[in-house]
Amino acid sequence: MRQSQMLIPTMRENPADAECTSHRLLLKAGYIRQNAAGIYSYLPLGYRVLRKIEAIVREEMERAGCVELLMPAIQPAELWHETGRWNIYGPELMRLKDRHGRDFALGATHEEIITSLVRDELTSYKKLPLTLYQIQTKYRDERRPRFGLLRGREFIMKDAYSFHADEESLDERYHMMYDAYQKVFSRCGLDFRAVIADSGAIGGKDTHEFMALAAVGEDTIAYSDESQYAANIEMAAVLHVDQKRDETPLPLDEGQASTNDSDAIHISFFRDGEANVVAVLYRAIDEVNDIKVKNALDVTLLESISDEETVDFDVFDQTSSIQILADNGVKNVVNGVLKMNGKLLHFNINPDRDLTHMTFADLRMIKEGDPSPDGKGTIRFARGIEIGQVFKLGTRYSEDMKATFLDQNGKSKPLMMGCYGIGVSRTLSAVVEQHFDDQGICWPLSVAPYALHIVPVNMKNEDQKQLAEQLYETLGHQYEVLLDDRNERVGVKFADSDLIGCPIRITVGKKASENFVEVKLRHSGESEEMAIDQLQDYIEKQLKKA
């Protein structure tokens, strides 16, 4: 493609509103433009990269036996009411009415739509298993769109859904998709980790997130420095270690209260979706993890009750309607003090004597330096960008929506389901977050808009123009080539070339009359002058390494 015919509006200065590296470089290099907060247009270069990522996704999905379809972005509210998610999903769901006053939503996800499609079609075990996927624009009304494509209100996603007769089949598909995702992100040139995660509003139990490591990542990954263990910080299990201490237990509320922070116990209150109040006890040196509390209670909704809201509570009242949970770390407290809203309630608390009526569980946030849950090594933290997630939904949607099949014995059973998503536009940004330098983007070959960038120094010089056109014609039969045929100063051309970030730049300069060019590798910055009859072998060699 000739650059003079492209829309590549590069910028000399950094955009003032860019919040992270990928946002800044994608704007500056002319890949995207913002239309509204969290809503972007993909300009020609950006769209080419997007299609490269989509092609990789499609290839790996087909290898995994998935079949592509396309579902509507506008979804009737009735389907969301069947699963109860019309109210559960929250303000992120973009809702609208048609001219007849009927409620619809712009698709944030498609579990309801896909389940409604298959419930009338997959009626026999003979049609199972089946995995369907689509690549489509999704919509979520983010409270605070930021970081360019990383947190937008309109984004591109690959979502797949699998249907099974039993858990064994679902497990097999889950692992197959897990492996396919590893291949997709590796082919995109990403440094990533698969981590244990929470399923959130999607539902289901078993789930892994795929995180691209980057300083700008909004999620924290807890990983072992000696094993493959990795989890989202909200889901990382805490390995409880009993710490036997020699202090003599003192009588409850007698004598002097301890001032040791490690022996201070705090209380936090939560309310579930049915207005039931739950009290959670944890050490003051720890932080309660509301995701773990939600999972321990096996509830869909859980909200924290503020300290300002008064709760009538007595930790020793076993007839109270308030359910009481305690973090495992509380077990190690000796002669501790119990506080609520900063007020001392009791002291000389000894859990094995005073709190035996409570349910203990892992309810705190993991800390850097904690032992790894698998017993191997120590926990370290890193930041990550979520680029994909795989879920085992089980019968979460099929039961609510009455999607059933007849098994071998003619018995009606709900379909087992899996769900598998890749943030295609987020992946584009994640690649830039990991592949850049002071001059611009350094695309991996697999997703680069063009493999080669031919830059004649002076298009008014006939020798340079002629050789550049010859190379463009010859190399264009085998590679994707961008020719900078603009009548611009060479400094502008080089700056734009580095900013755009194609893997190999071929400069046609003063030695054009001798059939010599300069070849520069974008990632390493290495450059070499060579005759054009050496060029083909050199390019093939370098691209094989990429």
Secondary structure, DSSP 8 states (H G I E B T S, - for coil): -BGGGS-----SS--TT--SHHHHHHHHTTSEEEEETTEEEE-HHHHHHHHHHHHHHHHHHHHTT-EE----SEEEHHHHHHHTHHHHS-TTS-EEE-TT--EEEE-S--HHHHHHHHTTT--BGGG--EEEEEEEEEE---SS-BTGGGB-SEEEEEEEEEEESSHHHHHHHHHHHHHHHHHHHHHTT--EEEEE---GGG--S-EEEEEEE-TT-SEEEEEESSSS-EEETTT----------------TT-S-----GGGEEEEEEEEETT--EEEEEEETTS-B-HHHHHHHHT-S-EEEE-TTS-----TT-TT-SSEEEEEGGGGG-SSEEEEETTEEEEEEE-HHHH-TTSEEE--B---TTSB-TTSSSBEEEEEEEEEEEEEEEETHHHHHTT-EEE-TTS-EEE-EEEEEEEEHHHHHHHHHHHSB-SSSB---GGG-S-SEEEEES-TTSHHHHHHHHHHHHHHTTTS-EEE------HHHHHHHHHHHT-SEEEEE-GGGGGTEEEEEETTT--EEEEEHHHHHHHHHHHHHH-
